[in-house]
Amino acid sequence: MGGGFPEEFAAEIAGNQEFLEGLRLAAQSNMPLFAECGGYMVLGETLTDREGVTFDMAGIIPAQVQMQKKRAALGYREASSVQDSFLLKKGEVLRGHEFHYSTMSYRDEETIPYAYETKGLRGLKQEGYAAGNIVAGYTHVHLGSYPAAARRWVEHCLVYRQERYMQR
């Protein structure tokens, strides 16, 4: 799921239960889910817009998104994987950028399986979420900066498809 501006369509997203349930079923069936920025926000539990209205999202990531009036992040990033995932092995690096006006607050910061440690103009920070078949974060990655990640993702998708085909 790519980026975008889900806060602009939060009511429509929250009202589209077929879409949200499809995301939940995909996550439960171990489909490789890769989400950036807006997609990451939709995978959370709730999204609160700038007017303070809260909308239910997919609930796959145990976190709440809060829109702000002030920009939360802007700039290029080096995203180093803090753990093995279907996209990256621990320590491998992708490059990309961030641009968003929201913050993600996890229910339990101590146990979150972060996806990346990002390095930008303001230093290092833990970012995103990686657990099982899910890799998500604010960073819009450039898969061309590390082609092995793209190959790995496609390979996991093919394995998933083959496993699903064999179950039929």
C-alpha positions in Angstrom: 0.0 0.0 0.0 1.5 3.2 -1.1 1.4 6.6 0.4 -1.3 9.2 -0.1 -3.5 11.3 2.2 -5.8 8.9 4.1 -6.7 11.8 6.4 -8.5 13.4 3.5 -10.6 10.3 3.0 -10.8 8.9 6.5 -14.6 8.8 6.7 -14.7 6.9 3.4 -12.0 4.5 4.4 -13.6 3.9 7.8 -16.9 3.3 6.1 -15.5 0.8 3.6 -15.7 -2.3 5.7 -15.1 -4.6 2.8 -11.8 -2.9 2.1 -10.7 -3.0 5.8 -11.8 -6.6 6.3 -9.9 -7.5 3.1 -6.8 -6.0 4.7 -7.3 -7.9 7.9 -7.9 -11.2 6.0 -4.7 -10.6 4.0 -2.7 -10.0 7.2 -4.2 -13.1 8.8 -3.5 -15.3 5.8 0.2 -14.2 5.8 0.0 -12.3 2.5 3.2 -10.1 2.4 2.0 -6.6 3.3 4.3 -3.7 2.5 2.9 -0.2 3.4 4.4 3.3 3.2 3.2 6.4 4.9 -0.5 6.7 4.1 -0.8 2.9 3.8 1.0 2.6 7.1 -1.6 4.9 8.6 -4.5 2.9 7.3 -3.0 -0.3 8.9 -3.2 1.3 12.3 -6.2 1.1 14.7 -7.5 4.7 14.4 -6.8 7.9 12.6 -7.7 11.2 14.2 -8.0 14.1 11.7 -7.0 17.7 12.3 -10.5 18.5 13.6 -10.2 15.9 16.3 -12.6 13.4 14.7 -11.4 9.8 15.1 -12.0 7.1 12.5 -11.5 3.3 12.8 -8.9 1.9 10.4 -7.8 -1.7 9.8 -6.5 -2.4 13.3 -3.6 -4.5 12.1 -0.9 -2.4 13.7 -1.5 -1.6 17.4 -1.3 2.1 17.1 -3.2 5.3 16.7 -2.5 8.0 14.1 -2.9 11.7 15.1 -2.9 14.4 12.4 -1.1 17.6 13.3 -1.3 21.1 11.9 2.5 21.3 11.8 4.6 19.0 9.6 6.0 16.0 11.5 8.7 15.0 9.0 10.3 16.0 5.7 13.5 14.8 4.2 15.7 12.0 2.8 16.2 8.9 4.9 18.5 5.9 5.1 16.4 3.2 6.6 18.4 0.4 8.2 16.5 -2.7 9.1 16.5 -3.5 12.8 15.4 -7.1 12.3 15.0 -9.6 9.5 11.8 -9.3 7.5 10.6 -10.4 4.1 12.0 -7.1 2.7 15.3 -6.8 4.4 17.8 -8.7 6.6 18.9 -7.0 9.8 21.3 -4.2 9.0 20.5 -3.9 5.3 19.7 -0.3 4.1 17.2 1.2 1.8 17.0 4.9 0.9 13.9 7.0 0.6 12.1 10.0 2.0 9.5 11.1 4.5 6.8 13.8 4.3 3.9 13.7 6.7 1.8 15.7 9.1 0.9 12.8 11.4 2.4 10.9 14.2 1.9 7.2 15.1 1.5 6.3 18.8 1.8 2.7 19.7 -0.2 1.2 22.5 3.0 -0.3 24.0 6.2 1.4 22.9 8.4 -1.1 24.7 7.3 -4.1 22.7 6.9 -2.6 19.2 8.8 -4.6 16.5 10.2 -1.5 14.7 11.0 -2.0 11.0 13.8 0.5 10.6 16.3 2.8 12.2 16.1 5.9 10.0 18.9 8.4 9.6 18.0 11.9 8.5 19.0 15.5 9.0 17.9 15.3 12.6 19.6 12.1 13.5 18.5 8.5 14.2 15.1 7.2 15.2 13.3 3.9 15.4 10.5 3.9 12.8 7.8 1.7 11.3 6.5 -1.8 12.1 7.8 -5.2 11.0 6.2 -8.4 12.3 5.7 -11.7 10.4 4.3 -10.8 7.0 4.0 -7.0 7.6 6.6 -4.3 6.9 5.3 -0.8 7.2 6.6 2.7 8.0 6.5 6.4 7.2 9.5 6.2 4.9 8.8 6.0 1.2 11.6 3.7 0.2 13.3 3.6 -3.2 13.6 -0.1 -4.0 16.2 0.8 -6.7 18.5 1.8 -3.8 18.7 -1.9 -2.8 17.3 -4.2 -5.6 17.7 -7.3 -3.4 14.8 -6.0 -1.3 12.5 -5.8 -4.3 13.5 -9.3 -5.4 12.9 -10.6 -1.9 9.4 -9.1 -1.7 8.4 -10.5 -5.1 9.8 -13.9 -4.1 7.7 -13.8 -0.9 4.6 -12.9 -2.9 5.2 -15.8 -5.3 5.6 -18.2 -2.3 2.3 -16.9 -0.8 0.5 -17.3 -4.2 1.8 -20.8 -4.5 0.8 -21.8 -1.0 -2.7 -20.3 -1.6 -3.0 -22.2 -4.9 -2.0 -25.5 -3.2 -4.7 -25.0 -0.5 -7.5 -25.0 -3.2 
